[in-house]
Amino acid sequence: MRKKAAVGTDALVRELRAFGLGYPGAHRKSPWPGHDDLAVNDKTFAYLNAEGMPFKISCKLPHSGGGALMLPFVKPASYGLGRSGWVTVEPGDGQVPSLELLKSWIDESYRAQAPKKLVAQLTSAAATPISRRRGRG
């Protein structure tokens, strides 16, 4: 059954999933019903509920996790993942964090979980002028 609270966040989930899939080697992973997670080399870097479910995301935040936990809708992730720097975002009505903040957390989590050679591709892509990345240089 589709919950009313999820209807307004399905577009957010789609946008975050598309953003995460833009990283080198990123792919979808659905280990449990109701999940449509983001992974790299089969290591999850963002646990995302499937569309139609209430919004919830978990990310590994080794650098910003302490600050994230100060927000009222963020808590340590369950199943012992919180001890490893994972946090879960479960906002109530009107509490959904900004898209930019959520993307920054996905970025941090990807960088924490991805192999160094894939993270290095991000650094080298950022250092390459846009005209050369598009084959115009």
Chimera marker file (.cmm) of the C-alpha trace (Angstrom):
<marker_set name="trace">
<marker id="1" x="0.000" y="0.000" z="0.000" r="1" g="1" b="0" radius="0.5"/>
<marker id="2" x="1.326" y="3.436" z="-0.978" r="1" g="1" b="0" radius="0.5"/>
<marker id="3" x="1.549" y="5.749" z="1.997" r="1" g="1" b="0" radius="0.5"/>
<marker id="4" x="0.494" y="9.379" z="1.597" r="1" g="1" b="0" radius="0.5"/>
<marker id="5" x="3.726" y="10.736" z="3.099" r="1" g="1" b="0" radius="0.5"/>
<marker id="6" x="5.731" y="8.950" z="0.400" r="1" g="1" b="0" radius="0.5"/>
<marker id="7" x="3.940" y="10.539" z="-2.539" r="1" g="1" b="0" radius="0.5"/>
<marker id="8" x="5.645" y="13.908" z="-2.002" r="1" g="1" b="0" radius="0.5"/>
<marker id="9" x="9.097" y="12.388" z="-1.583" r="1" g="1" b="0" radius="0.5"/>
<marker id="10" x="9.144" y="9.986" z="-4.552" r="1" g="1" b="0" radius="0.5"/>
<marker id="11" x="10.595" y="12.717" z="-6.793" r="1" g="1" b="0" radius="0.5"/>
<marker id="12" x="13.304" y="13.357" z="-4.186" r="1" g="1" b="0" radius="0.5"/>
<marker id="13" x="14.156" y="9.644" z="-4.055" r="1" g="1" b="0" radius="0.5"/>
<marker id="14" x="14.374" y="9.506" z="-7.868" r="1" g="1" b="0" radius="0.5"/>
<marker id="15" x="16.645" y="12.558" z="-7.937" r="1" g="1" b="0" radius="0.5"/>
<marker id="16" x="18.951" y="11.213" z="-5.210" r="1" g="1" b="0" radius="0.5"/>
<marker id="17" x="19.135" y="7.803" z="-6.884" r="1" g="1" b="0" radius="0.5"/>
<marker id="18" x="19.994" y="9.383" z="-10.258" r="1" g="1" b="0" radius="0.5"/>
<marker id="19" x="22.632" y="11.536" z="-8.557" r="1" g="1" b="0" radius="0.5"/>
<marker id="20" x="24.214" y="8.521" z="-6.851" r="1" g="1" b="0" radius="0.5"/>
<marker id="21" x="24.202" y="6.466" z="-10.040" r="1" g="1" b="0" radius="0.5"/>
<marker id="22" x="26.308" y="9.184" z="-11.673" r="1" g="1" b="0" radius="0.5"/>
<marker id="23" x="29.375" y="8.107" z="-9.688" r="1" g="1" b="0" radius="0.5"/>
<marker id="24" x="31.970" y="5.801" z="-11.292" r="1" g="1" b="0" radius="0.5"/>
<marker id="25" x="31.020" y="2.154" z="-10.796" r="1" g="1" b="0" radius="0.5"/>
<marker id="26" x="27.756" y="2.969" z="-8.997" r="1" g="1" b="0" radius="0.5"/>
<marker id="27" x="24.832" y="0.590" z="-9.428" r="1" g="1" b="0" radius="0.5"/>
<marker id="28" x="21.496" y="-0.284" z="-7.857" r="1" g="1" b="0" radius="0.5"/>
<marker id="29" x="21.227" y="-3.008" z="-5.249" r="1" g="1" b="0" radius="0.5"/>
<marker id="30" x="17.979" y="-4.344" z="-3.756" r="1" g="1" b="0" radius="0.5"/>
<marker id="31" x="18.870" y="-6.789" z="-0.995" r="1" g="1" b="0" radius="0.5"/>
<marker id="32" x="15.517" y="-6.529" z="0.796" r="1" g="1" b="0" radius="0.5"/>
<marker id="33" x="11.934" y="-5.781" z="-0.205" r="1" g="1" b="0" radius="0.5"/>
<marker id="34" x="11.229" y="-2.045" z="-0.069" r="1" g="1" b="0" radius="0.5"/>
<marker id="35" x="14.857" y="-1.089" z="-0.699" r="1" g="1" b="0" radius="0.5"/>
<marker id="36" x="16.489" y="0.259" z="-3.846" r="1" g="1" b="0" radius="0.5"/>
<marker id="37" x="19.974" y="1.053" z="-2.600" r="1" g="1" b="0" radius="0.5"/>
<marker id="38" x="23.079" y="2.541" z="-4.189" r="1" g="1" b="0" radius="0.5"/>
<marker id="39" x="26.276" y="0.501" z="-4.261" r="1" g="1" b="0" radius="0.5"/>
<marker id="40" x="29.770" y="0.512" z="-5.692" r="1" g="1" b="0" radius="0.5"/>
<marker id="41" x="31.598" y="-2.801" z="-6.186" r="1" g="1" b="0" radius="0.5"/>
<marker id="42" x="28.586" y="-4.351" z="-4.435" r="1" g="1" b="0" radius="0.5"/>
<marker id="43" x="29.280" y="-2.266" z="-1.281" r="1" g="1" b="0" radius="0.5"/>
<marker id="44" x="26.280" y="-0.154" z="-0.370" r="1" g="1" b="0" radius="0.5"/>
<marker id="45" x="26.942" y="3.561" z="-0.018" r="1" g="1" b="0" radius="0.5"/>
<marker id="46" x="23.334" y="4.731" z="0.403" r="1" g="1" b="0" radius="0.5"/>
<marker id="47" x="20.397" y="2.742" z="1.713" r="1" g="1" b="0" radius="0.5"/>
<marker id="48" x="17.302" y="4.236" z="0.064" r="1" g="1" b="0" radius="0.5"/>
<marker id="49" x="13.709" y="3.143" z="0.446" r="1" g="1" b="0" radius="0.5"/>
<marker id="50" x="11.924" y="2.262" z="-2.754" r="1" g="1" b="0" radius="0.5"/>
<marker id="51" x="9.472" y="4.722" z="-4.260" r="1" g="1" b="0" radius="0.5"/>
<marker id="52" x="6.094" y="4.609" z="-2.572" r="1" g="1" b="0" radius="0.5"/>
<marker id="53" x="7.648" y="4.144" z="0.873" r="1" g="1" b="0" radius="0.5"/>
<marker id="54" x="8.128" y="6.904" z="3.461" r="1" g="1" b="0" radius="0.5"/>
<marker id="55" x="11.402" y="8.756" z="2.833" r="1" g="1" b="0" radius="0.5"/>
<marker id="56" x="14.416" y="7.262" z="4.554" r="1" g="1" b="0" radius="0.5"/>
<marker id="57" x="18.110" y="7.233" z="3.662" r="1" g="1" b="0" radius="0.5"/>
<marker id="58" x="21.192" y="5.936" z="5.441" r="1" g="1" b="0" radius="0.5"/>
<marker id="59" x="24.724" y="7.030" z="4.554" r="1" g="1" b="0" radius="0.5"/>
<marker id="60" x="28.205" y="6.504" z="5.952" r="1" g="1" b="0" radius="0.5"/>
<marker id="61" x="29.439" y="9.894" z="7.167" r="1" g="1" b="0" radius="0.5"/>
<marker id="62" x="32.934" y="9.521" z="8.648" r="1" g="1" b="0" radius="0.5"/>
<marker id="63" x="33.532" y="13.299" z="8.548" r="1" g="1" b="0" radius="0.5"/>
<marker id="64" x="30.167" y="15.016" z="8.994" r="1" g="1" b="0" radius="0.5"/>
<marker id="65" x="28.278" y="12.354" z="10.958" r="1" g="1" b="0" radius="0.5"/>
<marker id="66" x="28.625" y="14.147" z="14.296" r="1" g="1" b="0" radius="0.5"/>
<marker id="67" x="27.049" y="17.288" z="12.907" r="1" g="1" b="0" radius="0.5"/>
<marker id="68" x="24.336" y="15.333" z="11.113" r="1" g="1" b="0" radius="0.5"/>
<marker id="69" x="23.365" y="13.605" z="14.361" r="1" g="1" b="0" radius="0.5"/>
<marker id="70" x="22.561" y="17.009" z="15.864" r="1" g="1" b="0" radius="0.5"/>
<marker id="71" x="19.569" y="17.287" z="13.511" r="1" g="1" b="0" radius="0.5"/>
<marker id="72" x="16.289" y="16.075" z="15.044" r="1" g="1" b="0" radius="0.5"/>
<marker id="73" x="15.510" y="13.675" z="12.185" r="1" g="1" b="0" radius="0.5"/>
<marker id="74" x="18.939" y="11.969" z="12.059" r="1" g="1" b="0" radius="0.5"/>
<marker id="75" x="19.962" y="9.030" z="14.237" r="1" g="1" b="0" radius="0.5"/>
<marker id="76" x="22.697" y="6.386" z="14.228" r="1" g="1" b="0" radius="0.5"/>
<marker id="77" x="21.848" y="3.650" z="11.726" r="1" g="1" b="0" radius="0.5"/>
<marker id="78" x="20.487" y="0.413" z="13.147" r="1" g="1" b="0" radius="0.5"/>
<marker id="79" x="21.948" y="-3.099" z="12.950" r="1" g="1" b="0" radius="0.5"/>
<marker id="80" x="25.210" y="-1.838" z="14.463" r="1" g="1" b="0" radius="0.5"/>
<marker id="81" x="26.022" y="0.319" z="11.440" r="1" g="1" b="0" radius="0.5"/>
<marker id="82" x="25.896" y="3.448" z="13.601" r="1" g="1" b="0" radius="0.5"/>
<marker id="83" x="29.103" y="2.331" z="15.310" r="1" g="1" b="0" radius="0.5"/>
<marker id="84" x="30.804" y="2.519" z="11.905" r="1" g="1" b="0" radius="0.5"/>
<marker id="85" x="29.679" y="6.071" z="11.146" r="1" g="1" b="0" radius="0.5"/>
<marker id="86" x="26.380" y="5.314" z="9.393" r="1" g="1" b="0" radius="0.5"/>
<marker id="87" x="23.441" y="7.630" z="10.043" r="1" g="1" b="0" radius="0.5"/>
<marker id="88" x="19.775" y="7.310" z="9.114" r="1" g="1" b="0" radius="0.5"/>
<marker id="89" x="17.647" y="10.249" z="8.018" r="1" g="1" b="0" radius="0.5"/>
<marker id="90" x="13.921" y="9.831" z="8.750" r="1" g="1" b="0" radius="0.5"/>
<marker id="91" x="12.333" y="13.272" z="8.518" r="1" g="1" b="0" radius="0.5"/>
<marker id="92" x="8.856" y="14.027" z="9.748" r="1" g="1" b="0" radius="0.5"/>
<marker id="93" x="6.406" y="16.312" z="8.001" r="1" g="1" b="0" radius="0.5"/>
<marker id="94" x="8.173" y="19.473" z="6.845" r="1" g="1" b="0" radius="0.5"/>
<marker id="95" x="11.584" y="18.258" z="8.035" r="1" g="1" b="0" radius="0.5"/>
<marker id="96" x="13.087" y="16.968" z="4.771" r="1" g="1" b="0" radius="0.5"/>
<marker id="97" x="16.636" y="18.327" z="4.527" r="1" g="1" b="0" radius="0.5"/>
<marker id="98" x="17.743" y="20.240" z="1.457" r="1" g="1" b="0" radius="0.5"/>
<marker id="99" x="18.595" y="18.362" z="-1.707" r="1" g="1" b="0" radius="0.5"/>
<marker id="100" x="22.107" y="19.831" z="-1.584" r="1" g="1" b="0" radius="0.5"/>
<marker id="101" x="22.699" y="18.497" z="1.939" r="1" g="1" b="0" radius="0.5"/>
<marker id="102" x="21.444" y="15.022" z="1.029" r="1" g="1" b="0" radius="0.5"/>
<marker id="103" x="23.645" y="14.993" z="-2.088" r="1" g="1" b="0" radius="0.5"/>
<marker id="104" x="26.666" y="16.015" z="-0.012" r="1" g="1" b="0" radius="0.5"/>
<marker id="105" x="25.994" y="13.090" z="2.320" r="1" g="1" b="0" radius="0.5"/>
<marker id="106" x="25.707" y="10.673" z="-0.622" r="1" g="1" b="0" radius="0.5"/>
<marker id="107" x="29.006" y="12.060" z="-1.942" r="1" g="1" b="0" radius="0.5"/>
<marker id="108" x="30.742" y="11.581" z="1.404" r="1" g="1" b="0" radius="0.5"/>
<marker id="109" x="29.345" y="8.071" z="1.731" r="1" g="1" b="0" radius="0.5"/>
<marker id="110" x="30.402" y="7.112" z="-1.803" r="1" g="1" b="0" radius="0.5"/>
<marker id="111" x="33.937" y="8.351" z="-1.126" r="1" g="1" b="0" radius="0.5"/>
<marker id="112" x="34.020" y="6.340" z="2.123" r="1" g="1" b="0" radius="0.5"/>
<marker id="113" x="32.896" y="3.105" z="0.451" r="1" g="1" b="0" radius="0.5"/>
<marker id="114" x="34.349" y="3.231" z="-3.075" r="1" g="1" b="0" radius="0.5"/>
<marker id="115" x="37.752" y="1.853" z="-4.031" r="1" g="1" b="0" radius="0.5"/>
<marker id="116" x="40.461" y="4.519" z="-4.130" r="1" g="1" b="0" radius="0.5"/>
<marker id="117" x="40.901" y="4.156" z="-7.896" r="1" g="1" b="0" radius="0.5"/>
<marker id="118" x="37.249" y="5.131" z="-8.453" r="1" g="1" b="0" radius="0.5"/>
<marker id="119" x="37.465" y="8.050" z="-6.014" r="1" g="1" b="0" radius="0.5"/>
<marker id="120" x="40.585" y="9.197" z="-7.877" r="1" g="1" b="0" radius="0.5"/>
<marker id="121" x="38.487" y="9.408" z="-11.046" r="1" g="1" b="0" radius="0.5"/>
<marker id="122" x="36.347" y="12.025" z="-9.304" r="1" g="1" b="0" radius="0.5"/>
<marker id="123" x="39.396" y="14.105" z="-8.444" r="1" g="1" b="0" radius="0.5"/>
<marker id="124" x="40.870" y="13.881" z="-11.945" r="1" g="1" b="0" radius="0.5"/>
<marker id="125" x="37.504" y="14.689" z="-13.568" r="1" g="1" b="0" radius="0.5"/>
<marker id="126" x="37.187" y="17.791" z="-11.381" r="1" g="1" b="0" radius="0.5"/>
<marker id="127" x="40.677" y="18.929" z="-12.416" r="1" g="1" b="0" radius="0.5"/>
<marker id="128" x="39.979" y="18.483" z="-16.151" r="1" g="1" b="0" radius="0.5"/>
<marker id="129" x="38.506" y="21.564" z="-17.867" r="1" g="1" b="0" radius="0.5"/>
<marker id="130" x="34.906" y="21.023" z="-18.923" r="1" g="1" b="0" radius="0.5"/>
<marker id="131" x="35.756" y="21.641" z="-22.591" r="1" g="1" b="0" radius="0.5"/>
<marker id="132" x="38.260" y="18.736" z="-22.509" r="1" g="1" b="0" radius="0.5"/>
<marker id="133" x="35.778" y="16.429" z="-20.736" r="1" g="1" b="0" radius="0.5"/>
<marker id="134" x="33.374" y="16.959" z="-23.602" r="1" g="1" b="0" radius="0.5"/>
<marker id="135" x="36.047" y="16.160" z="-26.181" r="1" g="1" b="0" radius="0.5"/>
<marker id="136" x="36.631" y="19.768" z="-27.251" r="1" g="1" b="0" radius="0.5"/>
<marker id="137" x="40.121" y="20.358" z="-26.104" r="1" g="1" b="0" radius="0.5"/>
<link id1="1" id2="2" r="1" g="1" b="0" radius="0.2"/>
<link id1="2" id2="3" r="1" g="1" b="0" radius="0.2"/>
<link id1="3" id2="4" r="1" g="1" b="0" radius="0.2"/>
<link id1="4" id2="5" r="1" g="1" b="0" radius="0.2"/>
<link id1="5" id2="6" r="1" g="1" b="0" radius="0.2"/>
<link id1="6" id2="7" r="1" g="1" b="0" radius="0.2"/>
<link id1="7" id2="8" r="1" g="1" b="0" radius="0.2"/>
<link id1="8" id2="9" r="1" g="1" b="0" radius="0.2"/>
<link id1="9" id2="10" r="1" g="1" b="0" radius="0.2"/>
<link id1="10" id2="11" r="1" g="1" b="0" radius="0.2"/>
<link id1="11" id2="12" r="1" g="1" b="0" radius="0.2"/>
<link id1="12" id2="13" r="1" g="1" b="0" radius="0.2"/>
<link id1="13" id2="14" r="1" g="1" b="0" radius="0.2"/>
<link id1="14" id2="15" r="1" g="1" b="0" radius="0.2"/>
<link id1="15" id2="16" r="1" g="1" b="0" radius="0.2"/>
<link id1="16" id2="17" r="1" g="1" b="0" radius="0.2"/>
<link id1="17" id2="18" r="1" g="1" b="0" radius="0.2"/>
<link id1="18" id2="19" r="1" g="1" b="0" radius="0.2"/>
<link id1="19" id2="20" r="1" g="1" b="0" radius="0.2"/>
<link id1="20" id2="21" r="1" g="1" b="0" radius="0.2"/>
<link id1="21" id2="22" r="1" g="1" b="0" radius="0.2"/>
<link id1="22" id2="23" r="1" g="1" b="0" radius="0.2"/>
<link id1="23" id2="24" r="1" g="1" b="0" radius="0.2"/>
<link id1="24" id2="25" r="1" g="1" b="0" radius="0.2"/>
<link id1="25" id2="26" r="1" g="1" b="0" radius="0.2"/>
<link id1="26" id2="27" r="1" g="1" b="0" radius="0.2"/>
<link id1="27" id2="28" r="1" g="1" b="0" radius="0.2"/>
<link id1="28" id2="29" r="1" g="1" b="0" radius="0.2"/>
<link id1="29" id2="30" r="1" g="1" b="0" radius="0.2"/>
<link id1="30" id2="31" r="1" g="1" b="0" radius="0.2"/>
<link id1="31" id2="32" r="1" g="1" b="0" radius="0.2"/>
<link id1="32" id2="33" r="1" g="1" b="0" radius="0.2"/>
<link id1="33" id2="34" r="1" g="1" b="0" radius="0.2"/>
<link id1="34" id2="35" r="1" g="1" b="0" radius="0.2"/>
<link id1="35" id2="36" r="1" g="1" b="0" radius="0.2"/>
<link id1="36" id2="37" r="1" g="1" b="0" radius="0.2"/>
<link id1="37" id2="38" r="1" g="1" b="0" radius="0.2"/>
<link id1="38" id2="39" r="1" g="1" b="0" radius="0.2"/>
<link id1="39" id2="40" r="1" g="1" b="0" radius="0.2"/>
<link id1="40" id2="41" r="1" g="1" b="0" radius="0.2"/>
<link id1="41" id2="42" r="1" g="1" b="0" radius="0.2"/>
<link id1="42" id2="43" r="1" g="1" b="0" radius="0.2"/>
<link id1="43" id2="44" r="1" g="1" b="0" radius="0.2"/>
<link id1="44" id2="45" r="1" g="1" b="0" radius="0.2"/>
<link id1="45" id2="46" r="1" g="1" b="0" radius="0.2"/>
<link id1="46" id2="47" r="1" g="1" b="0" radius="0.2"/>
<link id1="47" id2="48" r="1" g="1" b="0" radius="0.2"/>
<link id1="48" id2="49" r="1" g="1" b="0" radius="0.2"/>
<link id1="49" id2="50" r="1" g="1" b="0" radius="0.2"/>
<link id1="50" id2="51" r="1" g="1" b="0" radius="0.2"/>
<link id1="51" id2="52" r="1" g="1" b="0" radius="0.2"/>
<link id1="52" id2="53" r="1" g="1" b="0" radius="0.2"/>
<link id1="53" id2="54" r="1" g="1" b="0" radius="0.2"/>
<link id1="54" id2="55" r="1" g="1" b="0" radius="0.2"/>
<link id1="55" id2="56" r="1" g="1" b="0" radius="0.2"/>
<link id1="56" id2="57" r="1" g="1" b="0" radius="0.2"/>
<link id1="57" id2="58" r="1" g="1" b="0" radius="0.2"/>
<link id1="58" id2="59" r="1" g="1" b="0" radius="0.2"/>
<link id1="59" id2="60" r="1" g="1" b="0" radius="0.2"/>
<link id1="60" id2="61" r="1" g="1" b="0" radius="0.2"/>
<link id1="61" id2="62" r="1" g="1" b="0" radius="0.2"/>
<link id1="62" id2="63" r="1" g="1" b="0" radius="0.2"/>
<link id1="63" id2="64" r="1" g="1" b="0" radius="0.2"/>
<link id1="64" id2="65" r="1" g="1" b="0" radius="0.2"/>
<link id1="65" id2="66" r="1" g="1" b="0" radius="0.2"/>
<link id1="66" id2="67" r="1" g="1" b="0" radius="0.2"/>
<link id1="67" id2="68" r="1" g="1" b="0" radius="0.2"/>
<link id1="68" id2="69" r="1" g="1" b="0" radius="0.2"/>
<link id1="69" id2="70" r="1" g="1" b="0" radius="0.2"/>
<link id1="70" id2="71" r="1" g="1" b="0" radius="0.2"/>
<link id1="71" id2="72" r="1" g="1" b="0" radius="0.2"/>
<link id1="72" id2="73" r="1" g="1" b="0" radius="0.2"/>
<link id1="73" id2="74" r="1" g="1" b="0" radius="0.2"/>
<link id1="74" id2="75" r="1" g="1" b="0" radius="0.2"/>
<link id1="75" id2="76" r="1" g="1" b="0" radius="0.2"/>
<link id1="76" id2="77" r="1" g="1" b="0" radius="0.2"/>
<link id1="77" id2="78" r="1" g="1" b="0" radius="0.2"/>
<link id1="78" id2="79" r="1" g="1" b="0" radius="0.2"/>
<link id1="79" id2="80" r="1" g="1" b="0" radius="0.2"/>
<link id1="80" id2="81" r="1" g="1" b="0" radius="0.2"/>
<link id1="81" id2="82" r="1" g="1" b="0" radius="0.2"/>
<link id1="82" id2="83" r="1" g="1" b="0" radius="0.2"/>
<link id1="83" id2="84" r="1" g="1" b="0" radius="0.2"/>
<link id1="84" id2="85" r="1" g="1" b="0" radius="0.2"/>
<link id1="85" id2="86" r="1" g="1" b="0" radius="0.2"/>
<link id1="86" id2="87" r="1" g="1" b="0" radius="0.2"/>
<link id1="87" id2="88" r="1" g="1" b="0" radius="0.2"/>
<link id1="88" id2="89" r="1" g="1" b="0" radius="0.2"/>
<link id1="89" id2="90" r="1" g="1" b="0" radius="0.2"/>
<link id1="90" id2="91" r="1" g="1" b="0" radius="0.2"/>
<link id1="91" id2="92" r="1" g="1" b="0" radius="0.2"/>
<link id1="92" id2="93" r="1" g="1" b="0" radius="0.2"/>
<link id1="93" id2="94" r="1" g="1" b="0" radius="0.2"/>
<link id1="94" id2="95" r="1" g="1" b="0" radius="0.2"/>
<link id1="95" id2="96" r="1" g="1" b="0" radius="0.2"/>
<link id1="96" id2="97" r="1" g="1" b="0" radius="0.2"/>
<link id1="97" id2="98" r="1" g="1" b="0" radius="0.2"/>
<link id1="98" id2="99" r="1" g="1" b="0" radius="0.2"/>
<link id1="99" id2="100" r="1" g="1" b="0" radius="0.2"/>
<link id1="100" id2="101" r="1" g="1" b="0" radius="0.2"/>
<link id1="101" id2="102" r="1" g="1" b="0" radius="0.2"/>
<link id1="102" id2="103" r="1" g="1" b="0" radius="0.2"/>
<link id1="103" id2="104" r="1" g="1" b="0" radius="0.2"/>
<link id1="104" id2="105" r="1" g="1" b="0" radius="0.2"/>
<link id1="105" id2="106" r="1" g="1" b="0" radius="0.2"/>
<link id1="106" id2="107" r="1" g="1" b="0" radius="0.2"/>
<link id1="107" id2="108" r="1" g="1" b="0" radius="0.2"/>
<link id1="108" id2="109" r="1" g="1" b="0" radius="0.2"/>
<link id1="109" id2="110" r="1" g="1" b="0" radius="0.2"/>
<link id1="110" id2="111" r="1" g="1" b="0" radius="0.2"/>
<link id1="111" id2="112" r="1" g="1" b="0" radius="0.2"/>
<link id1="112" id2="113" r="1" g="1" b="0" radius="0.2"/>
<link id1="113" id2="114" r="1" g="1" b="0" radius="0.2"/>
<link id1="114" id2="115" r="1" g="1" b="0" radius="0.2"/>
<link id1="115" id2="116" r="1" g="1" b="0" radius="0.2"/>
<link id1="116" id2="117" r="1" g="1" b="0" radius="0.2"/>
<link id1="117" id2="118" r="1" g="1" b="0" radius="0.2"/>
<link id1="118" id2="119" r="1" g="1" b="0" radius="0.2"/>
<link id1="119" id2="120" r="1" g="1" b="0" radius="0.2"/>
<link id1="120" id2="121" r="1" g="1" b="0" radius="0.2"/>
<link id1="121" id2="122" r="1" g="1" b="0" radius="0.2"/>
<link id1="122" id2="123" r="1" g="1" b="0" radius="0.2"/>
<link id1="123" id2="124" r="1" g="1" b="0" radius="0.2"/>
<link id1="124" id2="125" r="1" g="1" b="0" radius="0.2"/>
<link id1="125" id2="126" r="1" g="1" b="0" radius="0.2"/>
<link id1="126" id2="127" r="1" g="1" b="0" radius="0.2"/>
<link id1="127" id2="128" r="1" g="1" b="0" radius="0.2"/>
<link id1="128" id2="129" r="1" g="1" b="0" radius="0.2"/>
<link id1="129" id2="130" r="1" g="1" b="0" radius="0.2"/>
<link id1="130" id2="131" r="1" g="1" b="0" radius="0.2"/>
<link id1="131" id2="132" r="1" g="1" b="0" radius="0.2"/>
<link id1="132" id2="133" r="1" g="1" b="0" radius="0.2"/>
<link id1="133" id2="134" r="1" g="1" b="0" radius="0.2"/>
<link id1="134" id2="135" r="1" g="1" b="0" radius="0.2"/>
<link id1="135" id2="136" r="1" g="1" b="0" radius="0.2"/>
<link id1="136" id2="137" r="1" g="1" b="0" radius="0.2"/>
</marker_set>
